[in-house]
Amino acid sequence: MIAILVILGIFIIIVSLGIAIYNKLIRLRNTVKSSWSDIDVQLKKRYDLVANLVETVKGYASHEKYVFEKVAEARSMAMKTKSPADKAKTENMFTETLKSLFAVAEAYPELKANANFMQLQLQLKELEDNIEYARRYYNAVVRDFNILIESFPSNIIATSFNFKQEEFFQLEAPDVERKPVKVSF
């Protein structure tokens, strides 16, 4: 009788542990989806803001058509991608084209002094900061989720219920991005 109770107790503990691990995997998977959604919202705001920024710059530098086309093309590509890896790639291209837009703006002192342009620039900086924070949070959640999927005994539950690792939202070329900025006078 005691042996049956011990076996029953061990069985209950194992089942309870399995349920707890499964629930934690579900919670983390949903948190990954939610945090990716937060990044998507921030990026959508950024795309809309950049469209306004381009229109403002066009008013001062209408002959810079090539730059505006490149920004619009990069924006369109970035908006169409879905996976974190693809999104990171297109976001890096989009950021590069934004640099060319601001380079054009530098050539027009009256544009740089325009209150609307300055406000749009400030909003873009705030959005970039929000995107960075959302990206950090997303990557932290993905890290925790992936660790849980790979760790014993949760890897048994993860494999049984077909949980797959999530992709990080990381820099396209980390080696280039991590180099110090060159300043010359």
TORPA-4810 file (N, C-alpha, C, O; in nm, 3 decimals):
<nodes>
NODE_1_0.081_-0.120_0.000_0.000_0.000_0.000_0.086_0.126_0.000_0.057_0.222_-0.072_M
NODE_2_0.192_0.125_0.083_0.281_0.241_0.090_0.353_0.260_-0.043_0.374_0.373_-0.087_I
NODE_3_0.391_0.153_-0.107_0.458_0.161_-0.237_0.368_0.226_-0.341_0.414_0.305_-0.423_A
NODE_4_0.240_0.192_-0.338_0.145_0.251_-0.433_0.131_0.400_-0.407_0.126_0.479_-0.502_I
NODE_5_0.125_0.441_-0.280_0.116_0.583_-0.246_0.241_0.659_-0.288_0.231_0.771_-0.337_L
NODE_6_0.357_0.599_-0.270_0.483_0.663_-0.311_0.485_0.680_-0.463_0.520_0.787_-0.513_V
NODE_7_0.448_0.576_-0.536_0.445_0.582_-0.682_0.342_0.687_-0.728_0.369_0.764_-0.820_I
NODE_8_0.226_0.688_-0.663_0.123_0.787_-0.695_0.173_0.929_-0.666_0.149_1.020_-0.745_L
NODE_9_0.242_0.948_-0.555_0.298_1.078_-0.519_0.402_1.124_-0.621_0.401_1.240_-0.662_G
NODE_10_0.491_1.033_-0.662_0.592_1.066_-0.763_0.525_1.101_-0.896_0.565_1.196_-0.964_I
NODE_11_0.423_1.025_-0.931_0.350_1.051_-1.055_0.285_1.190_-1.052_0.291_1.263_-1.151_F
NODE_12_0.224_1.225_-0.940_0.159_1.356_-0.925_0.263_1.467_-0.933_0.238_1.571_-0.995_I
NODE_13_0.378_1.447_-0.872_0.485_1.547_-0.878_0.534_1.566_-1.022_0.553_1.679_-1.066_I
NODE_14_0.553_1.457_-1.093_0.601_1.465_-1.232_0.497_1.534_-1.320_0.533_1.619_-1.402_I
NODE_15_0.372_1.498_-1.305_0.265_1.562_-1.384_0.256_1.711_-1.351_0.242_1.793_-1.441_V
NODE_16_0.263_1.745_-1.223_0.258_1.885_-1.181_0.374_1.964_-1.238_0.357_2.077_-1.284_S
NODE_17_0.493_1.905_-1.235_0.611_1.969_-1.292_0.594_1.989_-1.442_0.627_2.094_-1.495_L
NODE_18_0.542_1.889_-1.511_0.517_1.900_-1.655_0.418_2.010_-1.687_0.437_2.086_-1.782_G
NODE_19_0.311_2.019_-1.608_0.210_2.124_-1.628_0.272_2.261_-1.604_0.247_2.355_-1.680_I
NODE_20_0.351_2.274_-1.499_0.414_2.402_-1.467_0.509_2.445_-1.580_0.510_2.561_-1.620_A
NODE_21_0.589_2.353_-1.630_0.682_2.384_-1.739_0.604_2.422_-1.865_0.638_2.520_-1.932_I
NODE_22_0.500_2.346_-1.897_0.419_2.375_-2.015_0.358_2.516_-2.005_0.361_2.592_-2.101_Y
NODE_23_0.303_2.549_-1.889_0.243_2.681_-1.869_0.347_2.792_-1.881_0.318_2.899_-1.934_N
NODE_24_0.466_2.768_-1.831_0.572_2.868_-1.843_0.613_2.887_-1.989_0.637_3.000_-2.033_K
NODE_25_0.620_2.779_-2.064_0.650_2.789_-2.207_0.542_2.869_-2.280_0.573_2.954_-2.364_L
NODE_26_0.419_2.842_-2.249_0.307_2.915_-2.311_0.316_3.064_-2.275_0.300_3.150_-2.362_I
NODE_27_0.339_3.094_-2.149_0.349_3.233_-2.103_0.462_3.306_-2.175_0.444_3.419_-2.220_R
NODE_28_0.578_3.242_-2.185_0.691_3.306_-2.253_0.666_3.321_-2.403_0.701_3.423_-2.462_L
NODE_29_0.605_3.220_-2.464_0.575_3.231_-2.608_0.480_3.349_-2.634_0.499_3.424_-2.730_R
NODE_30_0.381_3.364_-2.549_0.288_3.477_-2.565_0.355_3.610_-2.536_0.322_3.711_-2.599_N
NODE_31_0.448_3.612_-2.442_0.522_3.734_-2.414_0.612_3.770_-2.532_0.627_3.888_-2.564_T
NODE_32_0.671_3.671_-2.597_0.751_3.695_-2.717_0.664_3.759_-2.825_0.703_3.858_-2.886_V
NODE_33_0.546_3.703_-2.847_0.455_3.758_-2.949_0.413_3.900_-2.914_0.407_3.988_-3.000_K
NODE_34_0.383_3.921_-2.788_0.341_4.054_-2.743_0.453_4.156_-2.758_0.430_4.269_-2.803_S
NODE_35_0.573_4.118_-2.721_0.685_4.213_-2.731_0.720_4.239_-2.877_0.763_4.350_-2.911_S
NODE_36_0.704_4.139_-2.965_0.725_4.163_-3.109_0.620_4.260_-3.161_0.649_4.346_-3.245_W
NODE_37_0.498_4.247_-3.112_0.391_4.338_-3.151_0.425_4.481_-3.109_0.396_4.576_-3.182_S
NODE_38_0.484_4.497_-2.991_0.527_4.630_-2.945_0.629_4.690_-3.041_0.622_4.809_-3.072_D
NODE_39_0.722_4.610_-3.087_0.822_4.658_-3.183_0.751_4.699_-3.312_0.781_4.804_-3.370_I
NODE_40_0.659_4.617_-3.357_0.585_4.646_-3.480_0.511_4.779_-3.470_0.510_4.857_-3.566_D
NODE_41_0.449_4.806_-3.356_0.377_4.932_-3.336_0.473_5.050_-3.345_0.443_5.150_-3.410_V
NODE_42_0.588_5.038_-3.279_0.687_5.146_-3.282_0.739_5.168_-3.424_0.757_5.282_-3.467_Q
NODE_43_0.762_5.060_-3.495_0.812_5.073_-3.632_0.707_5.137_-3.722_0.740_5.217_-3.810_L
NODE_44_0.580_5.102_-3.702_0.472_5.163_-3.781_0.469_5.314_-3.757_0.456_5.392_-3.851_K
NODE_45_0.480_5.355_-3.632_0.485_5.499_-3.600_0.603_5.564_-3.671_0.592_5.676_-3.722_K
NODE_46_0.716_5.494_-3.673_0.836_5.546_-3.737_0.813_5.563_-3.887_0.851_5.665_-3.944_R
NODE_47_0.752_5.464_-3.951_0.726_5.472_-4.095_0.636_5.592_-4.126_0.661_5.665_-4.223_Y
NODE_48_0.534_5.612_-4.046_0.443_5.725_-4.067_0.515_5.858_-4.046_0.496_5.952_-4.122_D
NODE_49_0.597_5.864_-3.945_0.671_5.987_-3.917_0.771_6.018_-4.028_0.787_6.133_-4.067_L
NODE_50_0.837_5.917_-4.078_0.934_5.938_-4.185_0.865_5.991_-4.310_0.920_6.075_-4.381_V
NODE_51_0.744_5.943_-4.338_0.670_5.995_-4.452_0.647_6.145_-4.436_0.661_6.220_-4.533_A
NODE_52_0.611_6.189_-4.316_0.594_6.333_-4.290_0.725_6.408_-4.303_0.730_6.519_-4.355_N
NODE_53_0.831_6.345_-4.256_0.964_6.406_-4.263_1.007_6.425_-4.408_1.061_6.530_-4.444_L
NODE_54_0.983_6.325_-4.489_1.019_6.334_-4.631_0.941_6.447_-4.698_0.997_6.523_-4.777_V
NODE_55_0.813_6.457_-4.667_0.731_6.564_-4.726_0.782_6.701_-4.686_0.783_6.794_-4.766_E
NODE_56_0.824_6.714_-4.562_0.879_6.843_-4.514_1.007_6.877_-4.588_1.026_6.991_-4.632_T
NODE_57_1.095_6.779_-4.602_1.222_6.804_-4.671_1.197_6.831_-4.819_1.267_6.914_-4.879_V
NODE_58_1.100_6.764_-4.879_1.067_6.787_-5.020_1.034_6.932_-5.047_1.068_6.985_-5.153_K
NODE_59_0.968_6.995_-4.952_0.931_7.136_-4.969_1.051_7.226_-4.986_1.042_7.330_-5.050_G
NODE_60_1.164_7.187_-4.929_1.285_7.268_-4.937_1.383_7.218_-5.043_1.460_7.296_-5.098_Y
NODE_61_1.379_7.090_-5.070_1.480_7.031_-5.159_1.413_6.940_-5.261_1.445_6.821_-5.269_A
NODE_62_1.322_6.994_-5.338_1.244_6.912_-5.430_1.330_6.848_-5.539_1.289_6.749_-5.598_S
NODE_63_1.448_6.903_-5.566_1.534_6.848_-5.671_1.613_6.725_-5.624_1.688_6.668_-5.703_H
NODE_64_1.600_6.685_-5.499_1.669_6.567_-5.444_1.581_6.443_-5.460_1.569_6.363_-5.368_E
NODE_65_1.522_6.427_-5.576_1.424_6.321_-5.602_1.480_6.181_-5.574_1.409_6.096_-5.521_K
NODE_66_1.605_6.157_-5.609_1.666_6.025_-5.590_1.664_5.984_-5.443_1.632_5.869_-5.412_Y
NODE_67_1.697_6.074_-5.355_1.699_6.045_-5.210_1.559_6.009_-5.163_1.541_5.914_-5.087_V
NODE_68_1.459_6.085_-5.207_1.322_6.060_-5.164_1.273_5.924_-5.213_1.202_5.852_-5.142_F
NODE_69_1.310_5.889_-5.336_1.271_5.759_-5.390_1.335_5.645_-5.312_1.270_5.544_-5.284_E
NODE_70_1.462_5.662_-5.277_1.533_5.559_-5.200_1.470_5.541_-5.061_1.453_5.428_-5.014_K
NODE_71_1.435_5.652_-4.997_1.373_5.645_-4.864_1.237_5.576_-4.876_1.204_5.490_-4.794_V
NODE_72_1.159_5.613_-4.976_1.027_5.552_-4.994_1.039_5.403_-5.024_0.960_5.323_-4.974_A
NODE_73_1.136_5.366_-5.105_1.157_5.225_-5.139_1.198_5.145_-5.015_1.146_5.036_-4.991_E
NODE_74_1.292_5.199_-4.939_1.339_5.129_-4.818_1.226_5.119_-4.715_1.213_5.017_-4.648_A
NODE_75_1.147_5.224_-4.703_1.033_5.224_-4.610_0.933_5.116_-4.650_0.884_5.041_-4.566_R
NODE_76_0.904_5.108_-4.778_0.809_5.008_-4.829_0.860_4.866_-4.802_0.784_4.780_-4.759_S
NODE_77_0.987_4.842_-4.829_1.045_4.709_-4.804_1.039_4.673_-4.656_1.004_4.561_-4.619_M
NODE_78_1.073_4.770_-4.570_1.073_4.745_-4.426_0.933_4.714_-4.375_0.915_4.631_-4.285_A
NODE_79_0.833_4.781_-4.431_0.696_4.760_-4.386_0.643_4.622_-4.426_0.554_4.569_-4.360_M
NODE_80_0.695_4.564_-4.533_0.644_4.437_-4.584_0.701_4.316_-4.511_0.638_4.210_-4.511_K
NODE_81_0.817_4.328_-4.448_0.880_4.211_-4.386_0.811_4.177_-4.255_0.751_4.262_-4.189_T
NODE_82_0.820_4.048_-4.219_0.751_4.001_-4.098_0.844_3.940_-3.994_0.833_3.972_-3.875_K
NODE_83_0.935_3.853_-4.036_1.017_3.783_-3.937_1.123_3.877_-3.878_1.166_3.971_-3.945_S
NODE_84_1.164_3.852_-3.755_1.265_3.938_-3.693_1.394_3.948_-3.774_1.452_4.057_-3.783_P
NODE_85_1.442_3.839_-3.832_1.567_3.844_-3.908_1.551_3.931_-4.033_1.636_4.014_-4.062_A
NODE_86_1.442_3.911_-4.105_1.417_3.992_-4.224_1.392_4.137_-4.188_1.438_4.229_-4.257_D
NODE_87_1.318_4.158_-4.080_1.288_4.294_-4.034_1.417_4.367_-3.997_1.432_4.485_-4.030_K
NODE_88_1.508_4.299_-3.930_1.636_4.361_-3.893_1.713_4.402_-4.018_1.771_4.510_-4.023_A
NODE_89_1.714_4.316_-4.118_1.786_4.345_-4.242_1.728_4.468_-4.311_1.802_4.558_-4.351_K
NODE_90_1.596_4.472_-4.326_1.535_4.585_-4.396_1.540_4.712_-4.312_1.550_4.822_-4.366_T
NODE_91_1.535_4.697_-4.180_1.546_4.815_-4.093_1.684_4.879_-4.105_1.697_5.001_-4.102_E
NODE_92_1.786_4.796_-4.117_1.921_4.851_-4.134_1.933_4.928_-4.266_1.995_5.033_-4.271_N
NODE_93_1.873_4.875_-4.373_1.873_4.945_-4.501_1.794_5.076_-4.490_1.835_5.179_-4.543_M
NODE_94_1.683_5.070_-4.420_1.599_5.189_-4.402_1.674_5.297_-4.324_1.668_5.415_-4.359_F
NODE_95_1.744_5.257_-4.220_1.823_5.351_-4.140_1.931_5.419_-4.225_1.956_5.538_-4.210_T
NODE_96_1.994_5.342_-4.312_2.095_5.400_-4.401_2.035_5.505_-4.493_2.097_5.610_-4.515_E
NODE_97_1.917_5.479_-4.546_1.856_5.578_-4.635_1.813_5.702_-4.557_1.814_5.813_-4.611_T
NODE_98_1.775_5.683_-4.431_1.741_5.800_-4.349_1.862_5.890_-4.329_1.849_6.013_-4.324_L
NODE_99_1.979_5.829_-4.318_2.101_5.909_-4.305_2.120_5.999_-4.426_2.162_6.114_-4.413_K
NODE_100_2.089_5.947_-4.545_2.103_6.029_-4.665_1.999_6.141_-4.666_2.026_6.250_-4.716_S
NODE_101_1.881_6.115_-4.611_1.779_6.220_-4.601_1.826_6.333_-4.510_1.809_6.451_-4.542_L
NODE_102_1.885_6.297_-4.397_1.934_6.399_-4.306_2.057_6.471_-4.362_2.081_6.588_-4.331_F
NODE_103_2.133_6.403_-4.445_2.245_6.468_-4.513_2.193_6.576_-4.607_2.252_6.684_-4.617_A
NODE_104_2.085_6.547_-4.676_2.022_6.648_-4.763_1.974_6.765_-4.679_1.994_6.881_-4.716_V
NODE_105_1.912_6.736_-4.567_1.859_6.841_-4.479_1.971_6.932_-4.427_1.950_7.051_-4.406_A
NODE_106_2.089_6.875_-4.406_2.202_6.954_-4.358_2.241_7.065_-4.456_2.295_7.168_-4.416_E
NODE_107_2.213_7.043_-4.583_2.251_7.140_-4.686_2.156_7.259_-4.691_2.181_7.354_-4.765_A
NODE_108_2.050_7.256_-4.616_1.949_7.363_-4.620_1.930_7.421_-4.481_1.849_7.370_-4.403_Y
NODE_109_2.002_7.527_-4.448_1.993_7.586_-4.313_1.851_7.632_-4.277_1.812_7.622_-4.161_P
NODE_110_1.776_7.680_-4.374_1.639_7.724_-4.344_1.550_7.605_-4.308_1.456_7.619_-4.230_E
NODE_111_1.579_7.489_-4.365_1.505_7.368_-4.331_1.539_7.324_-4.189_1.451_7.290_-4.110_L
NODE_112_1.670_7.326_-4.157_1.712_7.285_-4.023_1.651_7.375_-3.916_1.632_7.332_-3.802_K
NODE_113_1.622_7.500_-3.952_1.565_7.595_-3.856_1.412_7.588_-3.853_1.350_7.649_-3.766_A
NODE_114_1.351_7.516_-3.944_1.206_7.503_-3.952_1.154_7.430_-3.829_1.202_7.321_-3.796_N
NODE_115_1.056_7.490_-3.761_1.003_7.433_-3.637_0.940_7.296_-3.660_0.955_7.206_-3.578_A
NODE_116_0.870_7.280_-3.771_0.805_7.153_-3.802_0.910_7.043_-3.822_0.895_6.932_-3.772_N
NODE_117_1.015_7.077_-3.896_1.122_6.980_-3.920_1.191_6.943_-3.790_1.221_6.826_-3.766_F
NODE_118_1.216_7.042_-3.706_1.282_7.014_-3.578_1.193_6.926_-3.490_1.244_6.837_-3.421_M
NODE_119_1.063_6.950_-3.492_0.971_6.868_-3.412_0.969_6.724_-3.465_0.968_6.629_-3.387_Q
NODE_120_0.967_6.709_-3.597_0.968_6.575_-3.655_1.097_6.502_-3.620_1.095_6.382_-3.592_L
NODE_121_1.209_6.574_-3.623_1.337_6.513_-3.585_1.335_6.466_-3.440_1.382_6.357_-3.409_Q
NODE_122_1.281_6.549_-3.353_1.272_6.513_-3.211_1.183_6.391_-3.192_1.217_6.301_-3.115_L
NODE_123_1.070_6.387_-3.261_0.981_6.272_-3.252_1.049_6.146_-3.304_1.033_6.038_-3.247_Q
NODE_124_1.127_6.160_-3.411_1.198_6.045_-3.466_1.301_5.993_-3.366_1.316_5.872_-3.350_L
NODE_125_1.370_6.083_-3.299_1.469_6.042_-3.198_1.400_5.966_-3.084_1.450_5.864_-3.038_K
NODE_126_1.286_6.017_-3.040_1.211_5.949_-2.934_1.165_5.811_-2.980_1.172_5.714_-2.904_E
NODE_127_1.118_5.803_-3.103_1.075_5.673_-3.156_1.192_5.576_-3.166_1.178_5.458_-3.134_L
NODE_128_1.307_5.625_-3.209_1.425_5.539_-3.218_1.461_5.485_-3.080_1.498_5.368_-3.066_E
NODE_129_1.451_5.569_-2.977_1.478_5.524_-2.840_1.376_5.419_-2.796_1.412_5.318_-2.735_D
NODE_130_1.248_5.442_-2.828_1.144_5.345_-2.794_1.165_5.212_-2.865_1.143_5.106_-2.808_N
NODE_131_1.206_5.219_-2.991_1.233_5.096_-3.067_1.348_5.020_-3.003_1.345_4.898_-2.991_I
NODE_132_1.451_5.094_-2.961_1.566_5.030_-2.897_1.524_4.960_-2.768_1.565_4.846_-2.743_E
NODE_133_1.443_5.026_-2.686_1.396_4.965_-2.561_1.310_4.843_-2.590_1.325_4.739_-2.525_Y
NODE_134_1.218_4.855_-2.688_1.131_4.742_-2.722_1.214_4.626_-2.775_1.184_4.510_-2.747_A
NODE_135_1.316_4.657_-2.852_1.402_4.552_-2.907_1.479_4.480_-2.796_1.492_4.358_-2.798_R
NODE_136_1.528_4.555_-2.702_1.599_4.494_-2.589_1.506_4.401_-2.510_1.544_4.289_-2.474_R
NODE_137_1.385_4.448_-2.485_1.290_4.366_-2.410_1.256_4.240_-2.489_1.256_4.130_-2.433_Y
NODE_138_1.228_4.255_-2.617_1.196_4.140_-2.702_1.309_4.039_-2.700_1.286_3.920_-2.680_Y
NODE_139_1.432_4.085_-2.720_1.547_3.994_-2.721_1.566_3.925_-2.586_1.607_3.809_-2.582_N
NODE_140_1.538_3.994_-2.476_1.549_3.932_-2.343_1.445_3.822_-2.326_1.475_3.715_-2.272_A
NODE_141_1.324_3.847_-2.371_1.219_3.746_-2.361_1.251_3.627_-2.451_1.233_3.512_-2.410_V
NODE_142_1.298_3.653_-2.573_1.336_3.545_-2.664_1.449_3.462_-2.603_1.447_3.339_-2.611_V
NODE_143_1.546_3.529_-2.541_1.656_3.457_-2.475_1.602_3.364_-2.367_1.639_3.247_-2.363_R
NODE_144_1.514_3.414_-2.282_1.457_3.332_-2.174_1.377_3.214_-2.231_1.385_3.102_-2.181_D
NODE_145_1.300_3.241_-2.335_1.220_3.137_-2.399_1.310_3.029_-2.459_1.286_2.910_-2.441_F
NODE_146_1.413_3.072_-2.532_1.503_2.976_-2.596_1.582_2.895_-2.493_1.606_2.776_-2.514_N
NODE_147_1.621_2.958_-2.384_1.691_2.886_-2.277_1.601_2.779_-2.218_1.644_2.667_-2.193_I
NODE_148_1.475_2.815_-2.195_1.381_2.719_-2.137_1.359_2.601_-2.233_1.347_2.487_-2.188_L
NODE_149_1.354_2.629_-2.362_1.334_2.522_-2.460_1.454_2.426_-2.462_1.437_2.306_-2.483_I
NODE_150_1.573_2.479_-2.439_1.694_2.397_-2.445_1.731_2.330_-2.314_1.810_2.235_-2.313_E
NODE_151_1.676_2.377_-2.204_1.714_2.327_-2.071_1.638_2.200_-2.034_1.523_2.180_-2.074_S
NODE_152_1.705_2.116_-1.957_1.643_1.994_-1.906_1.572_2.027_-1.777_1.628_2.103_-1.698_F
NODE_153_1.458_1.979_-1.748_1.372_1.886_-1.818_1.271_1.954_-1.911_1.192_1.887_-1.978_P
NODE_154_1.273_2.088_-1.916_1.174_2.157_-1.997_1.189_2.128_-2.146_1.093_2.142_-2.222_S
NODE_155_1.311_2.086_-2.189_1.328_2.053_-2.331_1.242_1.931_-2.371_1.202_1.918_-2.486_N
NODE_156_1.215_1.844_-2.277_1.130_1.727_-2.305_0.987_1.773_-2.335_0.925_1.729_-2.432_I
NODE_157_0.938_1.862_-2.251_0.803_1.916_-2.272_0.799_1.998_-2.401_0.706_1.986_-2.480_I
NODE_158_0.901_2.083_-2.422_0.906_2.168_-2.542_0.906_2.083_-2.669_0.836_2.115_-2.765_A
NODE_159_0.984_1.978_-2.670_0.990_1.890_-2.786_0.857_1.817_-2.806_0.809_1.804_-2.918_T
NODE_160_0.799_1.770_-2.696_0.672_1.697_-2.703_0.560_1.783_-2.761_0.474_1.732_-2.834_S
NODE_161_0.560_1.910_-2.729_0.453_2.000_-2.774_0.498_2.091_-2.889_0.431_2.189_-2.920_F
NODE_162_0.610_2.057_-2.951_0.658_2.124_-3.073_0.683_2.274_-3.055_0.649_2.352_-3.143_N
NODE_163_0.741_2.313_-2.943_0.782_2.452_-2.925_0.912_2.472_-3.001_1.004_2.391_-2.991_F
NODE_164_0.920_2.580_-3.077_1.040_2.610_-3.156_1.105_2.737_-3.104_1.038_2.825_-3.050_K
NODE_165_1.237_2.744_-3.121_1.309_2.864_-3.079_1.266_2.984_-3.162_1.230_2.970_-3.279_Q
NODE_166_1.269_3.101_-3.101_1.234_3.225_-3.168_1.362_3.295_-3.215_1.471_3.270_-3.163_E
NODE_167_1.346_3.381_-3.315_1.460_3.456_-3.368_1.481_3.584_-3.289_1.385_3.647_-3.245_E
NODE_168_1.606_3.621_-3.273_1.638_3.750_-3.212_1.622_3.860_-3.316_1.632_3.835_-3.437_F
NODE_169_1.595_3.979_-3.269_1.591_4.097_-3.356_1.723_4.168_-3.334_1.738_4.247_-3.242_F
NODE_170_1.820_4.137_-3.421_1.956_4.185_-3.397_2.009_4.262_-3.517_1.948_4.265_-3.624_Q
NODE_171_2.123_4.323_-3.495_2.185_4.404_-3.598_2.225_4.319_-3.718_2.265_4.203_-3.703_L
NODE_172_2.214_4.378_-3.835_2.251_4.309_-3.959_2.400_4.278_-3.960_2.440_4.165_-3.988_E
NODE_173_2.481_4.378_-3.930_2.626_4.362_-3.932_2.683_4.411_-3.799_2.731_4.524_-3.792_A
NODE_174_2.677_4.329_-3.695_2.721_4.374_-3.563_2.865_4.425_-3.560_2.896_4.517_-3.484_P
NODE_175_2.953_4.366_-3.641_3.092_4.410_-3.641_3.104_4.555_-3.685_3.181_4.632_-3.628_D
NODE_176_3.028_4.592_-3.786_3.031_4.729_-3.837_2.964_4.823_-3.736_3.015_4.932_-3.710_V
NODE_177_2.851_4.781_-3.681_2.777_4.865_-3.589_2.852_4.891_-3.458_2.832_4.994_-3.395_E
NODE_178_2.937_4.798_-3.417_3.006_4.812_-3.289_3.136_4.891_-3.298_3.195_4.923_-3.196_R
NODE_179_3.180_4.922_-3.420_3.303_5.000_-3.433_3.277_5.143_-3.385_3.168_5.197_-3.402_K
NODE_180_3.379_5.203_-3.325_3.362_5.340_-3.277_3.344_5.436_-3.395_3.399_5.416_-3.503_P
NODE_181_3.266_5.539_-3.371_3.242_5.639_-3.474_3.367_5.725_-3.490_3.425_5.771_-3.391_V
NODE_182_3.409_5.746_-3.616_3.526_5.830_-3.642_3.483_5.976_-3.646_3.389_6.013_-3.716_K
NODE_183_3.554_6.057_-3.570_3.527_6.201_-3.567_3.651_6.271_-3.618_3.762_6.249_-3.569_V
NODE_184_3.631_6.356_-3.716_3.745_6.431_-3.768_3.708_6.578_-3.779_3.593_6.612_-3.808_S
NODE_185_3.804_6.663_-3.755_3.783_6.807_-3.761_3.858_6.866_-3.878_3.853_6.987_-3.900_F
</nodes>
